[in-house]
Structures are given as structure tokens and as C-alpha cells.
Amino acid sequence: MTLNPYTLSNPNDITVKNKFLTFIAVMLIVITSGSVLFGKLLYSEFIMILFAIALVFYFPKRIEPKQFLILLFIVIFLLFNMLLYQNNLNGYIGLILKMAAVFMVLNRIDLRQAAQSYQWLIVALALLGMPFYLAGVLDAALVRQLVPPTPVWGGAYRITPFHVYGLWNMTRNQGIFWEPGAYQVFLNLGIFLMLFTNRKVPKWKLLILTATLLTTMSTSGYMICALIYLAYVIRNGKREQLAQMVMSLIVFIPLAFFIVQSGVITDKFQEDNASFNRRSLDTTSNLQLLVEKPLVGWGFQNNEVLMERYGLPDSSNSLLTFGYQFGLPLLLILMIYYFFQLLRPIGGVFQTLLIFIGLVIVFSTENMLFQPIFLVLMFLDTSRLRLNEKIESGEIRGNEVSRIRRPLRQQPVTAKEGI
């Protein structure tokens, strides 16, 4: 297969070096997206490191016009919002740096290789962290004796290289992240990528992530996992081999049984449950603020109003937080855009709706919307992803690429076999 000499950019060179740089980029995006050590304790330092590495190693040779215009629109809006409220300058600058870094990385790396790197990374984190988690379950007193607490953003954690313990509760697995509900997001993302981006499902890795998900005892995590498996079965059930169908059922049935028996979901909806009460207060307080200023919001990271009115330092509902900080119109635009971002790679409307519901659950229960891992979805060029799939499957020829995707900046390249 010969590439047209005037394609958008050089073909992706999947060398060992590029695989290494892709893995490093994925690792930085993950650990700056909520890990206690790098994403909270050393937050500013690692955001600067992420931006600097993106600038040095991933400055785009390819510039996708659509993604660049999206970045430009968001930066202009943020600058307007910053001038309107004239406070929290560091917060605005940090968000712009995160967005610019993710944009540069996505325009440079191979998306399929990035998906593979993420799967290996999250499996490694699950395996490396499991002995630490089991140690906390079996002998919490010993862990408290050996691992002293470290103050982090008004709280405290017991931090080890591959696992973070809550100050007292060690029965729920939270990996390297600030709570089990955050860890489940990364595990479910790994499960999603294994089911929807691989030609052959990596069964043993899928089992590891699903088993680790069980140890988080996260209500939202179980619900999202069920939605992912359901969407997978609907999309592939008729043409999937019997062995893979049986595999999904083997994993899903114990998950459903565990959910029913543990009461971990039903307990969360009791009025005396602390988690339920906090999320209810987050939702009602954010909605009230959104109603008061529905057009332009209260400004980015304006948590002072939450503290003054409701005694809350922040909110776990990042979806409604976005709404009350930036306004309802931009919130609606964002969610519609994210739905269509998922629709292209997933395909069917119904299974996309299931995954989208899972995404809404994530944003409604965890402070995830502006984490680098989800800024990826904001700047992901799904049309390029589908184009690569069509080229690999033979639906279109390599010399048709330039006709389908018009370059912002054309560069003549040497024709090579393959892509």
C-alpha cells in the first residue's frame, strides 16, 4: 500500500523509541489526573513537567485544523472568563497549560499505540498495587505503623510508590489515586479500551482489571462496568466467537452477584450514608448556583461561593461544577460534543448512549472533567481514528487519504509501503 506523497504528515513510525515516548506521555497523563503523589501533592510541578515534555518531544508535526480550532475557541473563552472575574489566575493558566500539553501529545502520537500503552500501564498498576492493598486489609495496624500519614490538600494519606492508603479505611482499594471512586474510573477506562479497541480481547488483562475493580467497592464503578459490558455484548454479540462471549459472561456474572450480595450499591442510596449525603449536597448546591448565573457562571474554580453558602471546600460533581462555573450553554455544548466524540469510534447509537451514560456518571460523582485523561476526549481526532481503521481494513486505499483529509500544512514525504 503506497501513501500519497502529499499526506497530512509523515506516517507514524512505530519504532521502539516512539513506543517509549508514547508510553511516557500516557503515564504522565495518568499520574497527573488524580494520583495523590503526582496529581495532588506535586500538582503544579507535574503539570509543568507534562507541558515541558509535550513541548520538547511532542510539538506537533501534524496540526489537525478541527482540533486546533477547538483549542483556540476554549482558550479564548477561558481568557474572556478570566478577564470577566479577574481572580484565580493560576487556575486558568494551569488549565490552559494542561489543554495545550494534551493537544500537542495527541497530534503527535499514534492513537492505537497510546491505547495499548494505557492498557499495559493500568494492568501494571493493578498488579503492583494489589499486594499493598492486601497488606492493608490483612494487617491495617502494621501498615499504620510502617507508613506515616502525609498531609495532602487539607487531608492526609499514607503514600507508597504503588498504592495509597486512606488515613483509616483500608478495606477499599484506591490504587495510587485519591479515593476508590477515582481508581475505578481508570480501571473502567482500561476495560473499555480492551473491549472496544482491540481486534482480539486480551482475556487475562481483562480479568485482572475486572477483579481489581471489585476491590474498589465503588457503586459508580460497578454501574459503569455493567454499562461497558452491556454495550460490548450488544455491539459484538451476533458476530463474536462463542469463546469471547463466554468470557464476557464469566466476568460479568460474578460481578453482578457480588454487587447484589455486598449491598455496596443499595447502601449508597440510604439517607444516613455519608457518601450519599455529600453527593446530594454537591448536586443541589451546584444546581442552585447554576440557576443564579446560567449564562457565564461564577468563574473557574470559584469555590469560595460554595464555602460561604454551603460550607463545602469543593464539589465531587464535576459536571455541575463546570455548569455553575462556566454557564449552562457551554455545558450543553460540551456534553453534545462528547456524545458525538464517542459515537464515531463506537459506532452504534444505543451502545454509544450506554457508554455516554457511564461518562455522565463519572463526571457526576468524581472531579474528573478537567483531568488530563478526559481532556484527551476533548481533543481526540476521532475522524483520524476511523480513517486509520478503514485503511487497515482495506475499505480505502492509502492514496485516497489526502482526498479525504485536507492538510493544514502539507509536506512532501517519501512514499513507503504500509502505514
PyMOL commands that set and color helices and strands:
alter all, ss='L'
color gray80, all
select helices_A, chain A and resi 16-31+36-41+43-57+65-85+89-106+111-138+140-146+180-196+203-216+219-236+242-262+266-269+274-292+304-310+318-326+328-346+349-365+372-379+382-393+398-404
alter helices_A, ss='H'
color red, helices_A
select strands_A, chain A and resi 150-152+155-159+164-166
alter strands_A, ss='S'
color yellow, strands_A
deselect
rebuild
show_as cartoon
